């Protein structure tokens, strides 16, 4: 069953591997758009992790340490822009 497309505001970031991140608080879903165009949807991510990656001076290091292998990720269609 395909994942529902949820409107989410994507925040541009300047990192080597990804270009934008967004968060859907009610669903606890973190979206990460990578430089290759792939968007992954990380499930059950607490809001403080999203706030943490936004505040981190090295977002890619934060992502690799606290998100990448800690949460289940599935391919996601590009979100609708709100």
mmCIF file as gemmi writes it, N, C-alpha and C atoms, coordinates in Angstrom:
data_model
loop_
_atom_site.group_PDB
_atom_site.id
_atom_site.type_symbol
_atom_site.label_atom_id
_atom_site.label_alt_id
_atom_site.label_comp_id
_atom_site.label_asym_id
_atom_site.label_entity_id
_atom_site.label_seq_id
_atom_site.pdbx_PDB_ins_code
_atom_site.Cartn_x
_atom_site.Cartn_y
_atom_site.Cartn_z
_atom_site.occupancy
_atom_site.B_iso_or_equiv
_atom_site.pdbx_formal_charge
_atom_site.auth_seq_id
_atom_site.auth_asym_id
_atom_site.pdbx_PDB_model_num
ATOM 1 N N . UNK Axp A 1 ? 0.846 -1.179 0 1 0 ? 1 A 1
ATOM 2 C CA . UNK Axp A 1 ? 0 0 0 1 0 ? 1 A 1
ATOM 3 C C . UNK Axp A 1 ? 0.884 1.231 0 1 0 ? 1 A 1
ATOM 4 N N . UNK Axp A 2 ? 0.693 2.177 -0.932 1 0 ? 2 A 1
ATOM 5 C CA . UNK Axp A 2 ? 1.536 3.36 -0.973 1 0 ? 2 A 1
ATOM 6 C C . UNK Axp A 2 ? 1.294 4.264 0.227 1 0 ? 2 A 1
ATOM 7 N N . UNK Axp A 3 ? 2.357 4.966 0.609 1 0 ? 3 A 1
ATOM 8 C CA . UNK Axp A 3 ? 2.239 5.909 1.71 1 0 ? 3 A 1
ATOM 9 C C . UNK Axp A 3 ? 1.458 7.132 1.257 1 0 ? 3 A 1
ATOM 10 N N . UNK Axp A 4 ? 0.621 7.704 2.132 1 0 ? 4 A 1
ATOM 11 C CA . UNK Axp A 4 ? -0.11 8.897 1.738 1 0 ? 4 A 1
ATOM 12 C C . UNK Axp A 4 ? 0.848 10.078 1.58 1 0 ? 4 A 1
ATOM 13 N N . UNK Axp A 5 ? 0.538 10.928 0.63 1 0 ? 5 A 1
ATOM 14 C CA . UNK Axp A 5 ? 1.343 12.129 0.427 1 0 ? 5 A 1
ATOM 15 C C . UNK Axp A 5 ? 0.793 13.197 1.354 1 0 ? 5 A 1
ATOM 16 N N . UNK Axp A 6 ? 1.634 13.683 2.236 1 0 ? 6 A 1
ATOM 17 C CA . UNK Axp A 6 ? 1.236 14.669 3.211 1 0 ? 6 A 1
ATOM 18 C C . UNK Axp A 6 ? 1.921 15.988 2.893 1 0 ? 6 A 1
ATOM 19 N N . UNK Axp A 7 ? 1.166 17.078 2.923 1 0 ? 7 A 1
ATOM 20 C CA . UNK Axp A 7 ? 1.755 18.393 2.701 1 0 ? 7 A 1
ATOM 21 C C . UNK Axp A 7 ? 2.739 18.678 3.835 1 0 ? 7 A 1
ATOM 22 N N . UNK Axp A 8 ? 3.939 19.067 3.462 1 0 ? 8 A 1
ATOM 23 C CA . UNK Axp A 8 ? 4.964 19.354 4.462 1 0 ? 8 A 1
ATOM 24 C C . UNK Axp A 8 ? 5.877 20.437 3.91 1 0 ? 8 A 1
ATOM 25 N N . UNK Axp A 9 ? 6.252 21.355 4.778 1 0 ? 9 A 1
ATOM 26 C CA . UNK Axp A 9 ? 7.188 22.398 4.374 1 0 ? 9 A 1
ATOM 27 C C . UNK Axp A 9 ? 8.601 21.834 4.469 1 0 ? 9 A 1
ATOM 28 N N . UNK Axp A 10 ? 9.286 21.824 3.347 1 0 ? 10 A 1
ATOM 29 C CA . UNK Axp A 10 ? 10.653 21.322 3.307 1 0 ? 10 A 1
ATOM 30 C C . UNK Axp A 10 ? 11.606 22.502 3.532 1 0 ? 10 A 1
ATOM 31 N N . UNK Axp A 11 ? 12.587 22.289 4.406 1 0 ? 11 A 1
ATOM 32 C CA . UNK Axp A 11 ? 13.583 23.31 4.724 1 0 ? 11 A 1
ATOM 33 C C . UNK Axp A 11 ? 14.855 22.982 3.95 1 0 ? 11 A 1
ATOM 34 N N . UNK Axp A 12 ? 15.31 23.906 3.09 1 0 ? 12 A 1
ATOM 35 C CA . UNK Axp A 12 ? 16.545 23.638 2.349 1 0 ? 12 A 1
ATOM 36 C C . UNK Axp A 12 ? 17.751 23.589 3.286 1 0 ? 12 A 1
ATOM 37 N N . UNK Axp A 13 ? 18.65 22.655 3.035 1 0 ? 13 A 1
ATOM 38 C CA . UNK Axp A 13 ? 19.901 22.56 3.78 1 0 ? 13 A 1
ATOM 39 C C . UNK Axp A 13 ? 21.033 22.342 2.781 1 0 ? 13 A 1
ATOM 40 N N . UNK Axp A 14 ? 22.205 22.775 3.144 1 0 ? 14 A 1
ATOM 41 C CA . UNK Axp A 14 ? 23.359 22.648 2.255 1 0 ? 14 A 1
ATOM 42 C C . UNK Axp A 14 ? 24.308 21.604 2.83 1 0 ? 14 A 1
ATOM 43 N N . UNK Axp A 15 ? 24.059 20.359 2.487 1 0 ? 15 A 1
ATOM 44 C CA . UNK Axp A 15 ? 24.882 19.253 2.956 1 0 ? 15 A 1
ATOM 45 C C . UNK Axp A 15 ? 25.352 18.452 1.751 1 0 ? 15 A 1
ATOM 46 N N . UNK Axp A 16 ? 26.379 17.637 1.941 1 0 ? 16 A 1
ATOM 47 C CA . UNK Axp A 16 ? 26.911 16.831 0.836 1 0 ? 16 A 1
ATOM 48 C C . UNK Axp A 16 ? 25.91 15.795 0.33 1 0 ? 16 A 1
ATOM 49 N N . UNK Axp A 17 ? 25.154 15.186 1.232 1 0 ? 17 A 1
ATOM 50 C CA . UNK Axp A 17 ? 24.292 14.09 0.798 1 0 ? 17 A 1
ATOM 51 C C . UNK Axp A 17 ? 22.812 14.441 0.696 1 0 ? 17 A 1
ATOM 52 N N . UNK Axp A 18 ? 22.341 15.468 1.39 1 0 ? 18 A 1
ATOM 53 C CA . UNK Axp A 18 ? 20.925 15.807 1.283 1 0 ? 18 A 1
ATOM 54 C C . UNK Axp A 18 ? 20.721 17.314 1.152 1 0 ? 18 A 1
ATOM 55 N N . UNK Axp A 19 ? 19.552 17.666 0.581 1 0 ? 19 A 1
ATOM 56 C CA . UNK Axp A 19 ? 19.297 19.066 0.234 1 0 ? 19 A 1
ATOM 57 C C . UNK Axp A 19 ? 18.113 19.689 0.965 1 0 ? 19 A 1
ATOM 58 N N . UNK Axp A 20 ? 17.24 18.862 1.537 1 0 ? 20 A 1
ATOM 59 C CA . UNK Axp A 20 ? 16.074 19.414 2.231 1 0 ? 20 A 1
ATOM 60 C C . UNK Axp A 20 ? 15.554 18.409 3.252 1 0 ? 20 A 1
ATOM 61 N N . UNK Axp A 21 ? 14.961 18.961 4.323 1 0 ? 21 A 1
ATOM 62 C CA . UNK Axp A 21 ? 14.335 18.127 5.341 1 0 ? 21 A 1
ATOM 63 C C . UNK Axp A 21 ? 12.994 18.757 5.72 1 0 ? 21 A 1
ATOM 64 N N . UNK Axp A 22 ? 12.069 17.933 6.131 1 0 ? 22 A 1
ATOM 65 C CA . UNK Axp A 22 ? 10.766 18.411 6.574 1 0 ? 22 A 1
ATOM 66 C C . UNK Axp A 22 ? 10.214 17.461 7.62 1 0 ? 22 A 1
ATOM 67 N N . UNK Axp A 23 ? 9.214 17.94 8.359 1 0 ? 23 A 1
ATOM 68 C CA . UNK Axp A 23 ? 8.677 17.133 9.451 1 0 ? 23 A 1
ATOM 69 C C . UNK Axp A 23 ? 7.169 17.3 9.522 1 0 ? 23 A 1
ATOM 70 N N . UNK Axp A 24 ? 6.467 16.184 9.694 1 0 ? 24 A 1
ATOM 71 C CA . UNK Axp A 24 ? 5.022 16.177 9.91 1 0 ? 24 A 1
ATOM 72 C C . UNK Axp A 24 ? 4.809 15.751 11.354 1 0 ? 24 A 1
ATOM 73 N N . UNK Axp A 25 ? 4.569 16.738 12.222 1 0 ? 25 A 1
ATOM 74 C CA . UNK Axp A 25 ? 4.488 16.476 13.657 1 0 ? 25 A 1
ATOM 75 C C . UNK Axp A 25 ? 3.396 15.478 14.049 1 0 ? 25 A 1
ATOM 76 N N . UNK Axp A 26 ? 2.15 15.625 13.568 1 0 ? 26 A 1
ATOM 77 C CA . UNK Axp A 26 ? 1.112 14.679 14.016 1 0 ? 26 A 1
ATOM 78 C C . UNK Axp A 26 ? 1.439 13.221 13.659 1 0 ? 26 A 1
ATOM 79 N N . UNK Axp A 27 ? 2.121 13.018 12.548 1 0 ? 27 A 1
ATOM 80 C CA . UNK Axp A 27 ? 2.464 11.655 12.108 1 0 ? 27 A 1
ATOM 81 C C . UNK Axp A 27 ? 3.855 11.229 12.552 1 0 ? 27 A 1
ATOM 82 N N . UNK Axp A 28 ? 4.633 12.171 13.12 1 0 ? 28 A 1
ATOM 83 C CA . UNK Axp A 28 ? 6.013 11.911 13.541 1 0 ? 28 A 1
ATOM 84 C C . UNK Axp A 28 ? 6.858 11.369 12.379 1 0 ? 28 A 1
ATOM 85 N N . UNK Axp A 29 ? 6.724 12.022 11.221 1 0 ? 29 A 1
ATOM 86 C CA . UNK Axp A 29 ? 7.426 11.599 10.015 1 0 ? 29 A 1
ATOM 87 C C . UNK Axp A 29 ? 8.452 12.656 9.61 1 0 ? 29 A 1
ATOM 88 N N . UNK Axp A 30 ? 9.668 12.211 9.404 1 0 ? 30 A 1
ATOM 89 C CA . UNK Axp A 30 ? 10.743 13.079 8.932 1 0 ? 30 A 1
ATOM 90 C C . UNK Axp A 30 ? 11.003 12.748 7.473 1 0 ? 30 A 1
ATOM 91 N N . UNK Axp A 31 ? 10.983 13.748 6.613 1 0 ? 31 A 1
ATOM 92 C CA . UNK Axp A 31 ? 11.288 13.56 5.194 1 0 ? 31 A 1
ATOM 93 C C . UNK Axp A 31 ? 12.664 14.142 4.91 1 0 ? 31 A 1
ATOM 94 N N . UNK Axp A 32 ? 13.458 13.371 4.198 1 0 ? 32 A 1
ATOM 95 C CA . UNK Axp A 32 ? 14.795 13.817 3.814 1 0 ? 32 A 1
ATOM 96 C C . UNK Axp A 32 ? 14.917 13.636 2.305 1 0 ? 32 A 1
ATOM 97 N N . UNK Axp A 33 ? 15.23 14.737 1.615 1 0 ? 33 A 1
ATOM 98 C CA . UNK Axp A 33 ? 15.449 14.681 0.17 1 0 ? 33 A 1
ATOM 99 C C . UNK Axp A 33 ? 16.95 14.72 -0.079 1 0 ? 33 A 1
ATOM 100 N N . UNK Axp A 34 ? 17.436 13.695 -0.734 1 0 ? 34 A 1
ATOM 101 C CA . UNK Axp A 34 ? 18.864 13.548 -0.991 1 0 ? 34 A 1
ATOM 102 C C . UNK Axp A 34 ? 19.246 14.193 -2.319 1 0 ? 34 A 1
ATOM 103 N N . UNK Axp A 35 ? 20.524 14.45 -2.481 1 0 ? 35 A 1
ATOM 104 C CA . UNK Axp A 35 ? 21.033 15.094 -3.701 1 0 ? 35 A 1
ATOM 105 C C . UNK Axp A 35 ? 20.702 14.313 -4.96 1 0 ? 35 A 1
ATOM 106 N N . UNK Axp A 36 ? 20.567 12.998 -4.85 1 0 ? 36 A 1
ATOM 107 C CA . UNK Axp A 36 ? 20.252 12.179 -6.025 1 0 ? 36 A 1
ATOM 108 C C . UNK Axp A 36 ? 18.77 12.227 -6.393 1 0 ? 36 A 1
ATOM 109 N N . UNK Axp A 37 ? 17.975 13 -5.64 1 0 ? 37 A 1
ATOM 110 C CA . UNK Axp A 37 ? 16.552 13.153 -5.935 1 0 ? 37 A 1
ATOM 111 C C . UNK Axp A 37 ? 15.644 12.233 -5.152 1 0 ? 37 A 1
ATOM 112 N N . UNK Axp A 38 ? 16.203 11.249 -4.472 1 0 ? 38 A 1
ATOM 113 C CA . UNK Axp A 38 ? 15.418 10.328 -3.652 1 0 ? 38 A 1
ATOM 114 C C . UNK Axp A 38 ? 14.913 11.036 -2.405 1 0 ? 38 A 1
ATOM 115 N N . UNK Axp A 39 ? 13.67 10.773 -2.043 1 0 ? 39 A 1
ATOM 116 C CA . UNK Axp A 39 ? 13.123 11.27 -0.786 1 0 ? 39 A 1
ATOM 117 C C . UNK Axp A 39 ? 12.763 10.071 0.069 1 0 ? 39 A 1
ATOM 118 N N . UNK Axp A 40 ? 13.288 10.054 1.295 1 0 ? 40 A 1
ATOM 119 C CA . UNK Axp A 40 ? 12.965 8.983 2.234 1 0 ? 40 A 1
ATOM 120 C C . UNK Axp A 40 ? 12.106 9.535 3.36 1 0 ? 40 A 1
ATOM 121 N N . UNK Axp A 41 ? 11.206 8.713 3.813 1 0 ? 41 A 1
ATOM 122 C CA . UNK Axp A 41 ? 10.312 9.053 4.905 1 0 ? 41 A 1
ATOM 123 C C . UNK Axp A 41 ? 10.709 8.203 6.104 1 0 ? 41 A 1
ATOM 124 N N . UNK Axp A 42 ? 11.17 8.854 7.162 1 0 ? 42 A 1
ATOM 125 C CA . UNK Axp A 42 ? 11.559 8.163 8.393 1 0 ? 42 A 1
ATOM 126 C C . UNK Axp A 42 ? 10.373 8.226 9.345 1 0 ? 42 A 1
ATOM 127 N N . UNK Axp A 43 ? 9.991 7.073 9.881 1 0 ? 43 A 1
ATOM 128 C CA . UNK Axp A 43 ? 8.787 6.959 10.684 1 0 ? 43 A 1
ATOM 129 C C . UNK Axp A 43 ? 9.073 6.972 12.179 1 0 ? 43 A 1
ATOM 130 N N . UNK Axp A 44 ? 8.095 7.503 12.934 1 0 ? 44 A 1
ATOM 131 C CA . UNK Axp A 44 ? 8.141 7.549 14.4 1 0 ? 44 A 1
ATOM 132 C C . UNK Axp A 44 ? 9.326 8.35 14.928 1 0 ? 44 A 1
ATOM 133 N N . UNK Axp A 45 ? 9.683 9.421 14.239 1 0 ? 45 A 1
ATOM 134 C CA . UNK Axp A 45 ? 10.787 10.275 14.664 1 0 ? 45 A 1
ATOM 135 C C . UNK Axp A 45 ? 10.231 11.331 15.628 1 0 ? 45 A 1
ATOM 136 N N . UNK Axp A 46 ? 10.768 11.409 16.843 1 0 ? 46 A 1
ATOM 137 C CA . UNK Axp A 46 ? 10.28 12.425 17.772 1 0 ? 46 A 1
ATOM 138 C C . UNK Axp A 46 ? 10.649 13.829 17.295 1 0 ? 46 A 1
ATOM 139 N N . UNK Axp A 47 ? 9.823 14.782 17.663 1 0 ? 47 A 1
ATOM 140 C CA . UNK Axp A 47 ? 10.032 16.161 17.246 1 0 ? 47 A 1
ATOM 141 C C . UNK Axp A 47 ? 11.384 16.724 17.643 1 0 ? 47 A 1
ATOM 142 N N . UNK Axp A 48 ? 11.919 16.29 18.785 1 0 ? 48 A 1
ATOM 143 C CA . UNK Axp A 48 ? 13.206 16.834 19.209 1 0 ? 48 A 1
ATOM 144 C C . UNK Axp A 48 ? 14.34 16.431 18.265 1 0 ? 48 A 1
ATOM 145 N N . UNK Axp A 49 ? 14.175 15.312 17.551 1 0 ? 49 A 1
ATOM 146 C CA . UNK Axp A 49 ? 15.207 14.931 16.574 1 0 ? 49 A 1
ATOM 147 C C . UNK Axp A 49 ? 15.178 15.875 15.372 1 0 ? 49 A 1
ATOM 148 N N . UNK Axp A 50 ? 13.973 16.266 14.94 1 0 ? 50 A 1
ATOM 149 C CA . UNK Axp A 50 ? 13.86 17.231 13.847 1 0 ? 50 A 1
ATOM 150 C C . UNK Axp A 50 ? 14.443 18.578 14.273 1 0 ? 50 A 1
ATOM 151 N N . UNK Axp A 51 ? 14.087 19.021 15.458 1 0 ? 51 A 1
ATOM 152 C CA . UNK Axp A 51 ? 14.637 20.285 15.975 1 0 ? 51 A 1
ATOM 153 C C . UNK Axp A 51 ? 16.149 20.188 16.108 1 0 ? 51 A 1
ATOM 154 N N . UNK Axp A 52 ? 16.629 19.022 16.516 1 0 ? 52 A 1
ATOM 155 C CA . UNK Axp A 52 ? 18.061 18.816 16.681 1 0 ? 52 A 1
ATOM 156 C C . UNK Axp A 52 ? 18.811 18.909 15.365 1 0 ? 52 A 1
ATOM 157 N N . UNK Axp A 53 ? 18.269 18.307 14.317 1 0 ? 53 A 1
ATOM 158 C CA . UNK Axp A 53 ? 18.976 18.366 13.031 1 0 ? 53 A 1
ATOM 159 C C . UNK Axp A 53 ? 18.954 19.784 12.466 1 0 ? 53 A 1
ATOM 160 N N . UNK Axp A 54 ? 17.861 20.506 12.696 1 0 ? 54 A 1
ATOM 161 C CA . UNK Axp A 54 ? 17.818 21.895 12.226 1 0 ? 54 A 1
ATOM 162 C C . UNK Axp A 54 ? 18.852 22.756 12.939 1 0 ? 54 A 1
ATOM 163 N N . UNK Axp A 55 ? 19.055 22.507 14.229 1 0 ? 55 A 1
ATOM 164 C CA . UNK Axp A 55 ? 19.975 23.315 15.028 1 0 ? 55 A 1
ATOM 165 C C . UNK Axp A 55 ? 21.428 22.87 14.912 1 0 ? 55 A 1
ATOM 166 N N . UNK Axp A 56 ? 21.658 21.666 14.438 1 0 ? 56 A 1
ATOM 167 C CA . UNK Axp A 56 ? 23.017 21.113 14.402 1 0 ? 56 A 1
ATOM 168 C C . UNK Axp A 56 ? 23.912 21.864 13.413 1 0 ? 56 A 1
ATOM 169 N N . UNK Axp A 57 ? 25.12 22.205 13.832 1 0 ? 57 A 1
ATOM 170 C CA . UNK Axp A 57 ? 26.043 22.858 12.902 1 0 ? 57 A 1
ATOM 171 C C . UNK Axp A 57 ? 26.505 21.899 11.8 1 0 ? 57 A 1
ATOM 172 N N . UNK Axp A 58 ? 26.546 20.605 12.106 1 0 ? 58 A 1
ATOM 173 C CA . UNK Axp A 58 ? 26.914 19.577 11.118 1 0 ? 58 A 1
ATOM 174 C C . UNK Axp A 58 ? 25.715 18.646 10.966 1 0 ? 58 A 1
ATOM 175 N N . UNK Axp A 59 ? 24.775 19.055 10.139 1 0 ? 59 A 1
ATOM 176 C CA . UNK Axp A 59 ? 23.517 18.338 9.982 1 0 ? 59 A 1
ATOM 177 C C . UNK Axp A 59 ? 23.721 16.899 9.493 1 0 ? 59 A 1
ATOM 178 N N . UNK Axp A 60 ? 24.678 16.714 8.611 1 0 ? 60 A 1
ATOM 179 C CA . UNK Axp A 60 ? 24.927 15.37 8.087 1 0 ? 60 A 1
ATOM 180 C C . UNK Axp A 60 ? 25.423 14.44 9.199 1 0 ? 60 A 1
ATOM 181 N N . UNK Axp A 61 ? 26.289 14.925 10.063 1 0 ? 61 A 1
ATOM 182 C CA . UNK Axp A 61 ? 26.781 14.118 11.183 1 0 ? 61 A 1
ATOM 183 C C . UNK Axp A 61 ? 25.638 13.794 12.15 1 0 ? 61 A 1
ATOM 184 N N . UNK Axp A 62 ? 24.783 14.769 12.42 1 0 ? 62 A 1
ATOM 185 C CA . UNK Axp A 62 ? 23.628 14.549 13.291 1 0 ? 62 A 1
ATOM 186 C C . UNK Axp A 62 ? 22.725 13.48 12.676 1 0 ? 62 A 1
ATOM 187 N N . UNK Axp A 63 ? 22.455 13.61 11.377 1 0 ? 63 A 1
ATOM 188 C CA . UNK Axp A 63 ? 21.607 12.656 10.671 1 0 ? 63 A 1
ATOM 189 C C . UNK Axp A 63 ? 22.175 11.24 10.779 1 0 ? 63 A 1
ATOM 190 N N . UNK Axp A 64 ? 23.458 11.083 10.512 1 0 ? 64 A 1
ATOM 191 C CA . UNK Axp A 64 ? 24.075 9.755 10.538 1 0 ? 64 A 1
ATOM 192 C C . UNK Axp A 64 ? 24.077 9.158 11.947 1 0 ? 64 A 1
ATOM 193 N N . UNK Axp A 65 ? 24.247 9.996 12.956 1 0 ? 65 A 1
ATOM 194 C CA . UNK Axp A 65 ? 24.327 9.518 14.335 1 0 ? 65 A 1
ATOM 195 C C . UNK Axp A 65 ? 22.962 9.217 14.943 1 0 ? 65 A 1
ATOM 196 N N . UNK Axp A 66 ? 21.991 10.105 14.738 1 0 ? 66 A 1
ATOM 197 C CA . UNK Axp A 66 ? 20.737 10.017 15.484 1 0 ? 66 A 1
ATOM 198 C C . UNK Axp A 66 ? 19.504 9.615 14.667 1 0 ? 66 A 1
ATOM 199 N N . UNK Axp A 67 ? 19.622 9.553 13.33 1 0 ? 67 A 1
ATOM 200 C CA . UNK Axp A 67 ? 18.427 9.291 12.533 1 0 ? 67 A 1
ATOM 201 C C . UNK Axp A 67 ? 18.604 8.131 11.559 1 0 ? 67 A 1
ATOM 202 N N . UNK Axp A 68 ? 19.645 8.151 10.758 1 0 ? 68 A 1
ATOM 203 C CA . UNK Axp A 68 ? 19.779 7.243 9.621 1 0 ? 68 A 1
ATOM 204 C C . UNK Axp A 68 ? 19.516 5.775 9.949 1 0 ? 68 A 1
ATOM 205 N N . UNK Axp A 69 ? 20.133 5.24 10.981 1 0 ? 69 A 1
ATOM 206 C CA . UNK Axp A 69 ? 19.972 3.823 11.306 1 0 ? 69 A 1
ATOM 207 C C . UNK Axp A 69 ? 19.137 3.597 12.567 1 0 ? 69 A 1
ATOM 208 N N . UNK Axp A 70 ? 18.502 4.654 13.052 1 0 ? 70 A 1
ATOM 209 C CA . UNK Axp A 70 ? 17.702 4.55 14.267 1 0 ? 70 A 1
ATOM 210 C C . UNK Axp A 70 ? 16.208 4.407 13.981 1 0 ? 70 A 1
ATOM 211 N N . UNK Axp A 71 ? 15.791 4.798 12.766 1 0 ? 71 A 1
ATOM 212 C CA . UNK Axp A 71 ? 14.375 4.793 12.418 1 0 ? 71 A 1
ATOM 213 C C . UNK Axp A 71 ? 14.161 4.088 11.086 1 0 ? 71 A 1
ATOM 214 N N . UNK Axp A 72 ? 12.997 3.496 10.93 1 0 ? 72 A 1
ATOM 215 C CA . UNK Axp A 72 ? 12.65 2.816 9.685 1 0 ? 72 A 1
ATOM 216 C C . UNK Axp A 72 ? 12.403 3.861 8.603 1 0 ? 72 A 1
ATOM 217 N N . UNK Axp A 73 ? 13.01 3.639 7.438 1 0 ? 73 A 1
ATOM 218 C CA . UNK Axp A 73 ? 12.86 4.563 6.315 1 0 ? 73 A 1
ATOM 219 C C . UNK Axp A 73 ? 12.22 3.851 5.13 1 0 ? 73 A 1
ATOM 220 N N . UNK Axp A 74 ? 11.348 4.572 4.458 1 0 ? 74 A 1
ATOM 221 C CA . UNK Axp A 74 ? 10.713 4.056 3.246 1 0 ? 74 A 1
ATOM 222 C C . UNK Axp A 74 ? 10.783 5.129 2.178 1 0 ? 74 A 1
ATOM 223 N N . UNK Axp A 75 ? 10.866 4.718 0.907 1 0 ? 75 A 1
ATOM 224 C CA . UNK Axp A 75 ? 10.803 5.715 -0.155 1 0 ? 75 A 1
ATOM 225 C C . UNK Axp A 75 ? 9.475 6.464 -0.103 1 0 ? 75 A 1
ATOM 226 N N . UNK Axp A 76 ? 9.529 7.733 -0.362 1 0 ? 76 A 1
ATOM 227 C CA . UNK Axp A 76 ? 8.327 8.562 -0.319 1 0 ? 76 A 1
ATOM 228 C C . UNK Axp A 76 ? 8.231 9.397 -1.582 1 0 ? 76 A 1
ATOM 229 N N . UNK Axp A 77 ? 7.018 9.639 -2.038 1 0 ? 77 A 1
ATOM 230 C CA . UNK Axp A 77 ? 6.873 10.559 -3.165 1 0 ? 77 A 1
ATOM 231 C C . UNK Axp A 77 ? 7.198 11.973 -2.708 1 0 ? 77 A 1
ATOM 232 N N . UNK Axp A 78 ? 7.555 12.857 -3.619 1 0 ? 78 A 1
ATOM 233 C CA . UNK Axp A 78 ? 7.798 14.243 -3.212 1 0 ? 78 A 1
ATOM 234 C C . UNK Axp A 78 ? 6.563 14.801 -2.514 1 0 ? 78 A 1
ATOM 235 N N . UNK Axp A 79 ? 6.736 15.53 -1.419 1 0 ? 79 A 1
ATOM 236 C CA . UNK Axp A 79 ? 5.579 16.049 -0.685 1 0 ? 79 A 1
ATOM 237 C C . UNK Axp A 79 ? 4.913 17.188 -1.445 1 0 ? 79 A 1
ATOM 238 N N . UNK Axp A 80 ? 3.636 17.377 -1.156 1 0 ? 80 A 1
ATOM 239 C CA . UNK Axp A 80 ? 2.95 18.553 -1.67 1 0 ? 80 A 1
ATOM 240 C C . UNK Axp A 80 ? 3.478 19.75 -0.903 1 0 ? 80 A 1
ATOM 241 N N . UNK Axp A 81 ? 3.693 20.852 -1.585 1 0 ? 81 A 1
ATOM 242 C CA . UNK Axp A 81 ? 4.179 22.058 -0.911 1 0 ? 81 A 1
ATOM 243 C C . UNK Axp A 81 ? 3 22.796 -0.3 1 0 ? 81 A 1
ATOM 244 N N . UNK Axp A 82 ? 3.158 23.211 0.949 1 0 ? 82 A 1
ATOM 245 C CA . UNK Axp A 82 ? 2.069 23.921 1.626 1 0 ? 82 A 1
ATOM 246 C C . UNK Axp A 82 ? 2.26 25.413 1.506 1 0 ? 82 A 1
